[in-house]
Amino acid sequence: MSKNANVWGTRQKIVTVLPEDTFGISKILSDYRVETTFQTLGHRSTKVEISHYYSTTTLKAKLVNLIAKGKIGRDTQATLNAAKAAIEAACRAG
């Protein structure tokens, strides 16, 4: 995890790689990684970004991208929504 100070506050990044999986996606998208960045915007506000990176150099990778891109986006948005709801509920609880 890295921390960078800037005018908006502290920024932390978590990078996740997919070394292998049971579906064989890691063989098709060998450089797949997810970067999750948290940036403090104020006392009670944090910006969260989730970015997915991978190369589509082969025809198989391009087909996987075509099929999976929408699902990856929907799943990422669902993850952000669930995290936001959990954090807000915890803040309300005390």
MARVEX-293338 format. One record per residue: residue number from 1; residue in three letters; x, y, z of N, C-alpha, C, O in turn. Coordinates in steps of 0.05 Angstrom, whole numbers, m for minus. Layout:
BEGIN
   num   residu      n.X      n.Y      n.Z     ca.X     ca.Y     ca.Z      c.X      c.Y      c.Z      o.X      o.Y      o.Z
   NUM      ALA        X        Y        Z        X        Y        Z        X        Y        Z        X        Y        Z
...
END
This chain:
BEGIN
   num   residu      n.X      n.Y      n.Z     ca.X     ca.Y     ca.Z      c.X      c.Y      c.Z      o.X      o.Y      o.Z
     1      MET       17      m23        0        0        0        0       18       25        0       38       25       14
     2      SER       11       44      m15       27       69      m17       10       92       m7      m14       93      m10
     3      LYS       24      112        4       11      136       13       24      160       m1       48      162       m1
     4      ASN        8      177      m12       18      202      m25        2      225      m14      m23      226      m15
     5      ALA       16      245       m2        2      269        7       m2      288      m16       16      292      m32
     6      ASN      m26      299      m17      m31      319      m38      m50      340      m25      m56      339       m2
     7      VAL      m59      359      m41      m75      381      m31     m102      371      m20     m114      384       m3
     8      TRP     m112      348      m29     m138      338      m20     m135      320        4     m155      314       17
     9      GLY     m112      311       11     m108      293       34      m92      269       27      m77      269        8
    10      THR      m96      248       43      m81      224       40      m93      206       19     m117      204       17
    11      ARG      m76      193        4      m85      175      m17      m72      148      m11      m48      146       m7
    12      GLN      m88      127      m11      m78      100       m7      m87       82      m31     m109       85      m40
    13      LYS      m70       65      m39      m76       48      m62      m71       19      m55      m51       12      m43
    14      ILE      m90        1      m63      m87      m27      m60      m87      m39      m88     m105      m33     m104
    15      VAL      m67      m54      m95      m65      m67     m121      m69      m97     m118      m55     m110     m102
    16      THR      m88     m108     m133      m94     m137     m132      m88     m149     m159      m96     m138     m180
    17      VAL      m73     m171     m159      m68     m185     m184      m81     m213     m183      m88     m223     m161
    18      LEU      m85     m224     m206      m98     m250     m208      m77     m271     m217      m74     m275     m241
    19      PRO      m63     m283     m198      m41     m301     m206      m52     m326     m221      m40     m336     m240
    20      GLU      m74     m338     m211      m87     m360     m224     m115     m363     m214     m122     m354     m193
    21      ASP     m132     m376     m231     m160     m380     m223     m170     m406     m235     m157     m417     m252
    22      THR     m193     m415     m226     m204     m440     m235     m217     m438     m262     m222     m458     m275
    23      PHE     m224     m414     m271     m237     m410     m297     m218     m408     m320     m226     m409     m343
    24      GLY     m192     m404     m314     m172     m401     m335     m169     m372     m346     m156     m368     m366
    25      ILE     m183     m353     m333     m181     m325     m342     m153     m315     m340     m144     m299     m357
    26      SER     m138     m323     m319     m111     m313     m315      m92     m321     m338      m72     m308     m343
    27      LYS      m99     m343     m352      m83     m351     m375      m89     m333     m400      m71     m328     m416
    28      ILE     m114     m324     m401     m122     m307     m424     m114     m278     m419     m104     m264     m437
    29      LEU     m119     m268     m394     m112     m241     m386      m90     m242     m366      m95     m238     m342
    30      SER      m66     m248     m375      m44     m254     m357      m34     m230     m340      m21     m234     m320
    31      ASP      m41     m206     m349      m32     m182     m334      m55     m168     m320      m53     m144     m313
    32      TYR      m77     m182     m315     m100     m170     m302      m94     m161     m274      m82     m176     m258
    33      ARG     m101     m136     m268      m97     m125     m242     m120     m105     m236     m131      m93     m254
    34      VAL     m125     m102     m210     m146      m84     m201     m132      m65     m181     m118      m73     m163
    35      GLU     m137      m39     m186     m126      m18     m167     m149       m5     m153     m167        6     m166
    36      THR     m149       m6     m127     m169        7     m111     m155       30      m96     m136       26      m81
    37      THR     m165       55     m101     m153       79      m90     m173       92      m71     m196       96      m77
    38      PHE     m163       99      m47     m178      113      m27     m165      140      m23     m141      142      m19
    39      GLN     m181      162      m26     m170      189      m23     m188      204       m3     m212      207       m7
    40      THR     m175      214       19     m189      229       39     m196      257       27     m178      271       17
    41      LEU     m221      264       28     m230      290       18     m237      310       40     m239      334       36
    42      GLY     m240      300       64     m247      316       87     m250      298      111     m244      275      110
    43      HIS     m260      310      133     m262      296      158     m281      272      155     m276      251      167
    44      ARG     m302      275      140     m322      253      138     m327      245      109     m349      236      102
    45      SER     m308      248       92     m312      242       63     m287      229       51     m265      238       55
    46      THR     m291      207       37     m270      192       24     m279      185       m4     m301      175       m9
    47      LYS     m261      190      m23     m266      182      m51     m254      154      m56     m231      150      m48
    48      VAL     m269      136      m67     m260      109      m73     m262      104     m103     m283      109     m115
    49      GLU     m240       95     m115     m240       88     m144     m230       60     m147     m211       52     m134
    50      ILE     m244       45     m164     m235       17     m170     m230       17     m201     m248       22     m216
    51      SER     m205       10     m208     m198        9     m237     m188      m18     m244     m173      m30     m228
    52      HIS     m196      m29     m267     m187      m55     m276     m169      m50     m300     m175      m34     m318
    53      TYR     m146      m64     m301     m127      m62     m323     m120      m89     m333     m114     m107     m318
    54      TYR     m120      m93     m360     m110     m117     m372     m106     m112     m402     m119      m94     m414
    55      SER      m89     m128     m414      m84     m125     m443     m101     m144     m458     m108     m166     m449
    56      THR     m109     m136     m482     m125     m154     m500     m109     m158     m526     m117     m148     m547
    57      THR      m87     m172     m523      m69     m175     m546      m76     m199     m564      m68     m200     m587
    58      THR      m92     m218     m554     m100     m241     m570     m130     m240     m576     m145     m225     m564
    59      LEU     m138     m255     m596     m166     m256     m603     m183     m266     m580     m204     m256     m575
    60      LYS     m172     m286     m566     m187     m297     m543     m190     m276     m521     m212     m274     m510
    61      ALA     m170     m260     m516     m171     m238     m496     m191     m217     m505     m206     m206     m488
    62      LYS     m192     m211     m531     m211     m191     m541     m240     m201     m538     m258     m186     m532
    63      LEU     m244     m227     m542     m271     m239     m538     m279     m238     m509     m302     m232     m502
    64      VAL     m260     m246     m491     m266     m245     m462     m273     m216     m454     m291     m212     m439
    65      ASN     m258     m197     m464     m263     m169     m458     m291     m161     m467     m306     m147     m452
    66      LEU     m298     m168     m491     m325     m162     m502     m347     m173     m484     m367     m159     m479
    67      ILE     m344     m197     m475     m364     m210     m459     m363     m200     m430     m384     m195     m418
    68      ALA     m339     m197     m419     m337     m192     m390     m337     m162     m382     m343     m156     m359
    69      LYS     m332     m144     m401     m330     m116     m394     m354     m105     m379     m352      m91     m359
    70      GLY     m378     m111     m389     m402     m101     m376     m406     m113     m349     m414      m99     m330
    71      LYS     m400     m139     m346     m403     m152     m320     m383     m141     m300     m390     m137     m277
    72      ILE     m359     m137     m309     m338     m126     m291     m348      m98     m281     m345      m92     m257
    73      GLY     m358      m82     m299     m368      m55     m291     m391      m57     m271     m392      m43     m252
    74      ARG     m411      m75     m277     m434      m78     m259     m425      m88     m231     m434      m79     m211
    75      ASP     m407     m108     m231     m397     m120     m206     m381      m99     m190     m383      m98     m166
    76      THR     m365      m83     m204     m350      m62     m191     m368      m41     m178     m364      m33     m155
    77      GLN     m389      m33     m193     m408      m13     m182     m423      m25     m158     m428      m11     m139
    78      ALA     m430      m50     m160     m444      m63     m137     m426      m65     m113     m435      m61      m90
    79      THR     m400      m70     m117     m381      m70      m94     m379      m43      m82     m379      m40      m57
    80      LEU     m377      m22      m98     m376        6      m87     m401       13      m72     m400       25      m51
    81      ASN     m424        6      m83     m450       12      m70     m452       m3      m43     m461        9      m23
    82      ALA     m444      m28      m42     m445      m43      m17     m426      m32        4     m433      m30       27
    83      ALA     m402      m25       m5     m383      m13       14     m393       13       25     m391       19       49
    84      LYS     m404       30        8     m415       56       16     m438       52       36     m439       65       57
    85      ALA     m456       33       31     m478       28       49     m468       18       76     m479       26       97
    86      ALA     m448        0       76     m438      m11      101     m424       11      117     m427       12      142
    87      ILE     m409       28      104     m394       50      118     m414       70      130     m412       78      153
    88      GLU     m434       77      114     m454       96      124     m470       85      147     m477      100      165
    89      ALA     m477       59      145     m492       46      167     m475       46      193     m485       50      215
    90      ALA     m449       40      190     m432       40      213     m429       67      226     m428       70      250
    91      CYS     m428       88      209     m426      116      219     m451      124      234     m450      137      254
    92      ARG     m474      116      223     m500      122      237     m502      108      263     m514      118      282
    93      ALA     m491       83      265     m493       67      289     m475       77      311     m480       72      335
    94      GLY     m456       92      304     m440      103      326     m412      106      321     m397      115      339
END
